[in-house]
Amino acid sequence: MNLDLSHKSALVCGSTQGIGKAAALELAQLGAKVILLARNEEKLRAVKAELSTAKGQQHDFIPADFTKPEEVRDKINRYIIRNGAVHILVNNTGGPPGGPIIQAQPEEFVQAFSNHLLCNHLLVQTLADGMKRSGYGRIINIISTSVKQPLKGLGVSNTIRAAVANWSKTMSMELAPFGITVNNVLPGATQTARLQSILESKVVKTGLTMEEVKKEMLDEIPAGRFAEAMEVANAIAFLASPAAAYITGINIPVDGGRTGCL
């Protein structure tokens, strides 16, 4: 199986922590030149120093804020003008705050739509021509299992994630003739700061202890444990590889079997 990403460049969003960082580490291990994208320049420098250069690649980073989609697009556009095509795009950013949908304010939906769908869309528009010219493109969106089965207490997230999934499927059909695949990875409960935030919120809302809240969540997972970020990154890396050239337009749950539908 060909998993070699030598001579490929990968833009990884939200890559200073959690799943984004794990994906960046794995793609670099497979030989890709990784361009890290996140807000905090100090953290970007630290992650860059951790990336493998065993295949001689030179990594880079771009500080940018996903609350400003046009700024993100402009910075990436300037980068590719100077450095050439990006072959792999990992769209990943922190999820919206939790809470019942009936209590969600309109501006919460607008902000989440901007952070997730609009930023993804602008990045694809900016990078697609270079992928077409190179004959190689992999677009991987990190979403949530909520696109298959909505999660309780995540009203805004459930709504926006579904929009991203349908955008992705539509994009996959348009880009497939150019050798560009578009797929979604759907992480389940994964050991990240996002999961810790959700657990802490449930403790406050339910009055249960942290251990009780964890047990309640783990009881829903057939594998009986939370995922490690690198396990999600493995799925991302496979979809980014030459081996996945004929896989496009799909959702891949990485959730230990929790999602109750096919």
Secondary structure by P-SEA (a helix, b strand, c coil): cccccccbbbbbccccccaaaaaaaaaaaaccbbbbbcccaaaaaaaaaacccccccccbbbbbbcccaaaaaaaaaaaaaacccccbbbbbbbbccccccccccaaaaaaaaaacaaaaaaaaaacaaaaaaacbbbbbbbcccccccccccaaaaaaaaaaaaaaaaaaaaacccccbbbbbbbbcccccaaaaaaaaaaaaaccccaaaaaaaaaaaccccccccaaaaaaaaaaaaccccccccbbbbbccccccccc
